[in-house]
Amino acid sequence: MNEDFYRARASQVRDIAERADPFTKQRLLKLADNYEFRARNPSRASRPTARPIPLPFTQNDRKA
């Protein structure tokens, strides 16, 4: 998922929260905060690696 997706989802959840009862509103606003956090801080899995992944050797690459 990318930053734009999480920001859009947070906005949608906040819109729903405006029409919700107080208990649900509180939970929805917390959920929106979580989406905003994800937009600002991508998971480690989605970050680019610091070094490229090495390619496996083929028979032609090995020295005889």
Phi and psi restraints in degrees (range 20) as a CNS / XPLOR table:
assign (resid 1 and name C) (resid 2 and name N)
       (resid 2 and name CA) (resid 2 and name C) 1.0 -112.5 20.0 2
assign (resid 2 and name N) (resid 2 and name CA)
       (resid 2 and name C) (resid 3 and name N) 1.0 174.3 20.0 2
assign (resid 2 and name C) (resid 3 and name N)
       (resid 3 and name CA) (resid 3 and name C) 1.0 -58.3 20.0 2
assign (resid 3 and name N) (resid 3 and name CA)
       (resid 3 and name C) (resid 4 and name N) 1.0 -42.6 20.0 2
assign (resid 3 and name C) (resid 4 and name N)
       (resid 4 and name CA) (resid 4 and name C) 1.0 -63.0 20.0 2
assign (resid 4 and name N) (resid 4 and name CA)
       (resid 4 and name C) (resid 5 and name N) 1.0 -39.0 20.0 2
assign (resid 4 and name C) (resid 5 and name N)
       (resid 5 and name CA) (resid 5 and name C) 1.0 -60.8 20.0 2
assign (resid 5 and name N) (resid 5 and name CA)
       (resid 5 and name C) (resid 6 and name N) 1.0 -48.2 20.0 2
assign (resid 5 and name C) (resid 6 and name N)
       (resid 6 and name CA) (resid 6 and name C) 1.0 -66.1 20.0 2
assign (resid 6 and name N) (resid 6 and name CA)
       (resid 6 and name C) (resid 7 and name N) 1.0 -38.1 20.0 2
assign (resid 6 and name C) (resid 7 and name N)
       (resid 7 and name CA) (resid 7 and name C) 1.0 -66.2 20.0 2
assign (resid 7 and name N) (resid 7 and name CA)
       (resid 7 and name C) (resid 8 and name N) 1.0 -41.1 20.0 2
assign (resid 7 and name C) (resid 8 and name N)
       (resid 8 and name CA) (resid 8 and name C) 1.0 -65.0 20.0 2
assign (resid 8 and name N) (resid 8 and name CA)
       (resid 8 and name C) (resid 9 and name N) 1.0 -42.1 20.0 2
assign (resid 8 and name C) (resid 9 and name N)
       (resid 9 and name CA) (resid 9 and name C) 1.0 -63.6 20.0 2
assign (resid 9 and name N) (resid 9 and name CA)
       (resid 9 and name C) (resid 10 and name N) 1.0 -40.6 20.0 2
assign (resid 9 and name C) (resid 10 and name N)
       (resid 10 and name CA) (resid 10 and name C) 1.0 -61.3 20.0 2
assign (resid 10 and name N) (resid 10 and name CA)
       (resid 10 and name C) (resid 11 and name N) 1.0 -41.2 20.0 2
assign (resid 10 and name C) (resid 11 and name N)
       (resid 11 and name CA) (resid 11 and name C) 1.0 -64.4 20.0 2
assign (resid 11 and name N) (resid 11 and name CA)
       (resid 11 and name C) (resid 12 and name N) 1.0 -43.2 20.0 2
assign (resid 11 and name C) (resid 12 and name N)
       (resid 12 and name CA) (resid 12 and name C) 1.0 -62.1 20.0 2
assign (resid 12 and name N) (resid 12 and name CA)
       (resid 12 and name C) (resid 13 and name N) 1.0 -42.7 20.0 2
assign (resid 12 and name C) (resid 13 and name N)
       (resid 13 and name CA) (resid 13 and name C) 1.0 -66.3 20.0 2
assign (resid 13 and name N) (resid 13 and name CA)
       (resid 13 and name C) (resid 14 and name N) 1.0 -38.5 20.0 2
assign (resid 13 and name C) (resid 14 and name N)
       (resid 14 and name CA) (resid 14 and name C) 1.0 -65.1 20.0 2
assign (resid 14 and name N) (resid 14 and name CA)
       (resid 14 and name C) (resid 15 and name N) 1.0 -38.1 20.0 2
assign (resid 14 and name C) (resid 15 and name N)
       (resid 15 and name CA) (resid 15 and name C) 1.0 -61.7 20.0 2
assign (resid 15 and name N) (resid 15 and name CA)
       (resid 15 and name C) (resid 16 and name N) 1.0 -42.2 20.0 2
assign (resid 15 and name C) (resid 16 and name N)
       (resid 16 and name CA) (resid 16 and name C) 1.0 -66.1 20.0 2
assign (resid 16 and name N) (resid 16 and name CA)
       (resid 16 and name C) (resid 17 and name N) 1.0 -38.3 20.0 2
assign (resid 16 and name C) (resid 17 and name N)
       (resid 17 and name CA) (resid 17 and name C) 1.0 -62.2 20.0 2
assign (resid 17 and name N) (resid 17 and name CA)
       (resid 17 and name C) (resid 18 and name N) 1.0 -31.2 20.0 2
assign (resid 17 and name C) (resid 18 and name N)
       (resid 18 and name CA) (resid 18 and name C) 1.0 -61.8 20.0 2
assign (resid 18 and name N) (resid 18 and name CA)
       (resid 18 and name C) (resid 19 and name N) 1.0 -27.7 20.0 2
assign (resid 18 and name C) (resid 19 and name N)
       (resid 19 and name CA) (resid 19 and name C) 1.0 -101.2 20.0 2
assign (resid 19 and name N) (resid 19 and name CA)
       (resid 19 and name C) (resid 20 and name N) 1.0 4.4 20.0 2
assign (resid 19 and name C) (resid 20 and name N)
       (resid 20 and name CA) (resid 20 and name C) 1.0 -95.7 20.0 2
assign (resid 20 and name N) (resid 20 and name CA)
       (resid 20 and name C) (resid 21 and name N) 1.0 164.5 20.0 2
assign (resid 20 and name C) (resid 21 and name N)
       (resid 21 and name CA) (resid 21 and name C) 1.0 -69.2 20.0 2
assign (resid 21 and name N) (resid 21 and name CA)
       (resid 21 and name C) (resid 22 and name N) 1.0 163.6 20.0 2
assign (resid 21 and name C) (resid 22 and name N)
       (resid 22 and name CA) (resid 22 and name C) 1.0 -56.5 20.0 2
assign (resid 22 and name N) (resid 22 and name CA)
       (resid 22 and name C) (resid 23 and name N) 1.0 -41.7 20.0 2
assign (resid 22 and name C) (resid 23 and name N)
       (resid 23 and name CA) (resid 23 and name C) 1.0 -65.0 20.0 2
assign (resid 23 and name N) (resid 23 and name CA)
       (resid 23 and name C) (resid 24 and name N) 1.0 -48.3 20.0 2
assign (resid 23 and name C) (resid 24 and name N)
       (resid 24 and name CA) (resid 24 and name C) 1.0 -66.8 20.0 2
assign (resid 24 and name N) (resid 24 and name CA)
       (resid 24 and name C) (resid 25 and name N) 1.0 -37.7 20.0 2
assign (resid 24 and name C) (resid 25 and name N)
       (resid 25 and name CA) (resid 25 and name C) 1.0 -58.4 20.0 2
assign (resid 25 and name N) (resid 25 and name CA)
       (resid 25 and name C) (resid 26 and name N) 1.0 -44.8 20.0 2
assign (resid 25 and name C) (resid 26 and name N)
       (resid 26 and name CA) (resid 26 and name C) 1.0 -60.3 20.0 2
assign (resid 26 and name N) (resid 26 and name CA)
       (resid 26 and name C) (resid 27 and name N) 1.0 -43.9 20.0 2
assign (resid 26 and name C) (resid 27 and name N)
       (resid 27 and name CA) (resid 27 and name C) 1.0 -67.8 20.0 2
assign (resid 27 and name N) (resid 27 and name CA)
       (resid 27 and name C) (resid 28 and name N) 1.0 -39.1 20.0 2
assign (resid 27 and name C) (resid 28 and name N)
       (resid 28 and name CA) (resid 28 and name C) 1.0 -66.9 20.0 2
assign (resid 28 and name N) (resid 28 and name CA)
       (resid 28 and name C) (resid 29 and name N) 1.0 -38.9 20.0 2
assign (resid 28 and name C) (resid 29 and name N)
       (resid 29 and name CA) (resid 29 and name C) 1.0 -66.3 20.0 2
assign (resid 29 and name N) (resid 29 and name CA)
       (resid 29 and name C) (resid 30 and name N) 1.0 -35.2 20.0 2
assign (resid 29 and name C) (resid 30 and name N)
       (resid 30 and name CA) (resid 30 and name C) 1.0 -66.4 20.0 2
assign (resid 30 and name N) (resid 30 and name CA)
       (resid 30 and name C) (resid 31 and name N) 1.0 -40.2 20.0 2
assign (resid 30 and name C) (resid 31 and name N)
       (resid 31 and name CA) (resid 31 and name C) 1.0 -61.9 20.0 2
assign (resid 31 and name N) (resid 31 and name CA)
       (resid 31 and name C) (resid 32 and name N) 1.0 -42.3 20.0 2
assign (resid 31 and name C) (resid 32 and name N)
       (resid 32 and name CA) (resid 32 and name C) 1.0 -62.1 20.0 2
assign (resid 32 and name N) (resid 32 and name CA)
       (resid 32 and name C) (resid 33 and name N) 1.0 -39.7 20.0 2
assign (resid 32 and name C) (resid 33 and name N)
       (resid 33 and name CA) (resid 33 and name C) 1.0 -61.7 20.0 2
assign (resid 33 and name N) (resid 33 and name CA)
       (resid 33 and name C) (resid 34 and name N) 1.0 -38.6 20.0 2
assign (resid 33 and name C) (resid 34 and name N)
       (resid 34 and name CA) (resid 34 and name C) 1.0 -63.9 20.0 2
assign (resid 34 and name N) (resid 34 and name CA)
       (resid 34 and name C) (resid 35 and name N) 1.0 -40.5 20.0 2
assign (resid 34 and name C) (resid 35 and name N)
       (resid 35 and name CA) (resid 35 and name C) 1.0 -64.2 20.0 2
assign (resid 35 and name N) (resid 35 and name CA)
       (resid 35 and name C) (resid 36 and name N) 1.0 -40.9 20.0 2
assign (resid 35 and name C) (resid 36 and name N)
       (resid 36 and name CA) (resid 36 and name C) 1.0 -63.2 20.0 2
assign (resid 36 and name N) (resid 36 and name CA)
       (resid 36 and name C) (resid 37 and name N) 1.0 -39.5 20.0 2
assign (resid 36 and name C) (resid 37 and name N)
       (resid 37 and name CA) (resid 37 and name C) 1.0 -61.8 20.0 2
assign (resid 37 and name N) (resid 37 and name CA)
       (resid 37 and name C) (resid 38 and name N) 1.0 -43.4 20.0 2
assign (resid 37 and name C) (resid 38 and name N)
       (resid 38 and name CA) (resid 38 and name C) 1.0 -64.5 20.0 2
assign (resid 38 and name N) (resid 38 and name CA)
       (resid 38 and name C) (resid 39 and name N) 1.0 -33.9 20.0 2
assign (resid 38 and name C) (resid 39 and name N)
       (resid 39 and name CA) (resid 39 and name C) 1.0 -67.0 20.0 2
assign (resid 39 and name N) (resid 39 and name CA)
       (resid 39 and name C) (resid 40 and name N) 1.0 -37.1 20.0 2
assign (resid 39 and name C) (resid 40 and name N)
       (resid 40 and name CA) (resid 40 and name C) 1.0 -81.1 20.0 2
assign (resid 40 and name N) (resid 40 and name CA)
       (resid 40 and name C) (resid 41 and name N) 1.0 -29.3 20.0 2
assign (resid 40 and name C) (resid 41 and name N)
       (resid 41 and name CA) (resid 41 and name C) 1.0 -127.5 20.0 2
assign (resid 41 and name N) (resid 41 and name CA)
       (resid 41 and name C) (resid 42 and name N) 1.0 89.4 20.0 2
assign (resid 41 and name C) (resid 42 and name N)
       (resid 42 and name CA) (resid 42 and name C) 1.0 -64.2 20.0 2
assign (resid 42 and name N) (resid 42 and name CA)
       (resid 42 and name C) (resid 43 and name N) 1.0 152.7 20.0 2
assign (resid 42 and name C) (resid 43 and name N)
       (resid 43 and name CA) (resid 43 and name C) 1.0 -67.3 20.0 2
assign (resid 43 and name N) (resid 43 and name CA)
       (resid 43 and name C) (resid 44 and name N) 1.0 160.3 20.0 2
assign (resid 43 and name C) (resid 44 and name N)
       (resid 44 and name CA) (resid 44 and name C) 1.0 -62.4 20.0 2
assign (resid 44 and name N) (resid 44 and name CA)
       (resid 44 and name C) (resid 45 and name N) 1.0 -31.5 20.0 2
assign (resid 44 and name C) (resid 45 and name N)
       (resid 45 and name CA) (resid 45 and name C) 1.0 -68.0 20.0 2
assign (resid 45 and name N) (resid 45 and name CA)
       (resid 45 and name C) (resid 46 and name N) 1.0 -28.8 20.0 2
assign (resid 45 and name C) (resid 46 and name N)
       (resid 46 and name CA) (resid 46 and name C) 1.0 -92.6 20.0 2
assign (resid 46 and name N) (resid 46 and name CA)
       (resid 46 and name C) (resid 47 and name N) 1.0 -4.4 20.0 2
assign (resid 46 and name C) (resid 47 and name N)
       (resid 47 and name CA) (resid 47 and name C) 1.0 -78.3 20.0 2
assign (resid 47 and name N) (resid 47 and name CA)
       (resid 47 and name C) (resid 48 and name N) 1.0 147.0 20.0 2
assign (resid 47 and name C) (resid 48 and name N)
       (resid 48 and name CA) (resid 48 and name C) 1.0 -66.3 20.0 2
assign (resid 48 and name N) (resid 48 and name CA)
       (resid 48 and name C) (resid 49 and name N) 1.0 147.2 20.0 2
assign (resid 48 and name C) (resid 49 and name N)
       (resid 49 and name CA) (resid 49 and name C) 1.0 -74.0 20.0 2
assign (resid 49 and name N) (resid 49 and name CA)
       (resid 49 and name C) (resid 50 and name N) 1.0 151.2 20.0 2
assign (resid 49 and name C) (resid 50 and name N)
       (resid 50 and name CA) (resid 50 and name C) 1.0 -72.5 20.0 2
assign (resid 50 and name N) (resid 50 and name CA)
       (resid 50 and name C) (resid 51 and name N) 1.0 -27.9 20.0 2
assign (resid 50 and name C) (resid 51 and name N)
       (resid 51 and name CA) (resid 51 and name C) 1.0 -135.9 20.0 2
assign (resid 51 and name N) (resid 51 and name CA)
       (resid 51 and name C) (resid 52 and name N) 1.0 149.7 20.0 2
assign (resid 51 and name C) (resid 52 and name N)
       (resid 52 and name CA) (resid 52 and name C) 1.0 -69.1 20.0 2
assign (resid 52 and name N) (resid 52 and name CA)
       (resid 52 and name C) (resid 53 and name N) 1.0 153.4 20.0 2
assign (resid 52 and name C) (resid 53 and name N)
       (resid 53 and name CA) (resid 53 and name C) 1.0 -76.8 20.0 2
assign (resid 53 and name N) (resid 53 and name CA)
       (resid 53 and name C) (resid 54 and name N) 1.0 128.2 20.0 2
assign (resid 53 and name C) (resid 54 and name N)
       (resid 54 and name CA) (resid 54 and name C) 1.0 -68.5 20.0 2
assign (resid 54 and name N) (resid 54 and name CA)
       (resid 54 and name C) (resid 55 and name N) 1.0 144.6 20.0 2
assign (resid 54 and name C) (resid 55 and name N)
       (resid 55 and name CA) (resid 55 and name C) 1.0 -82.0 20.0 2
assign (resid 55 and name N) (resid 55 and name CA)
       (resid 55 and name C) (resid 56 and name N) 1.0 146.6 20.0 2
assign (resid 55 and name C) (resid 56 and name N)
       (resid 56 and name CA) (resid 56 and name C) 1.0 -69.6 20.0 2
assign (resid 56 and name N) (resid 56 and name CA)
       (resid 56 and name C) (resid 57 and name N) 1.0 152.4 20.0 2
assign (resid 56 and name C) (resid 57 and name N)
       (resid 57 and name CA) (resid 57 and name C) 1.0 -73.2 20.0 2
assign (resid 57 and name N) (resid 57 and name CA)
       (resid 57 and name C) (resid 58 and name N) 1.0 147.6 20.0 2
assign (resid 57 and name C) (resid 58 and name N)
       (resid 58 and name CA) (resid 58 and name C) 1.0 -111.2 20.0 2
assign (resid 58 and name N) (resid 58 and name CA)
       (resid 58 and name C) (resid 59 and name N) 1.0 171.9 20.0 2
assign (resid 58 and name C) (resid 59 and name N)
       (resid 59 and name CA) (resid 59 and name C) 1.0 -62.6 20.0 2
assign (resid 59 and name N) (resid 59 and name CA)
       (resid 59 and name C) (resid 60 and name N) 1.0 -31.0 20.0 2
assign (resid 59 and name C) (resid 60 and name N)
       (resid 60 and name CA) (resid 60 and name C) 1.0 -71.2 20.0 2
assign (resid 60 and name N) (resid 60 and name CA)
       (resid 60 and name C) (resid 61 and name N) 1.0 -23.9 20.0 2
assign (resid 60 and name C) (resid 61 and name N)
       (resid 61 and name CA) (resid 61 and name C) 1.0 -80.5 20.0 2
assign (resid 61 and name N) (resid 61 and name CA)
       (resid 61 and name C) (resid 62 and name N) 1.0 -23.1 20.0 2
assign (resid 61 and name C) (resid 62 and name N)
       (resid 62 and name CA) (resid 62 and name C) 1.0 -78.6 20.0 2
assign (resid 62 and name N) (resid 62 and name CA)
       (resid 62 and name C) (resid 63 and name N) 1.0 140.6 20.0 2
assign (resid 62 and name C) (resid 63 and name N)
       (resid 63 and name CA) (resid 63 and name C) 1.0 -88.0 20.0 2
assign (resid 63 and name N) (resid 63 and name CA)
       (resid 63 and name C) (resid 64 and name N) 1.0 137.8 20.0 2
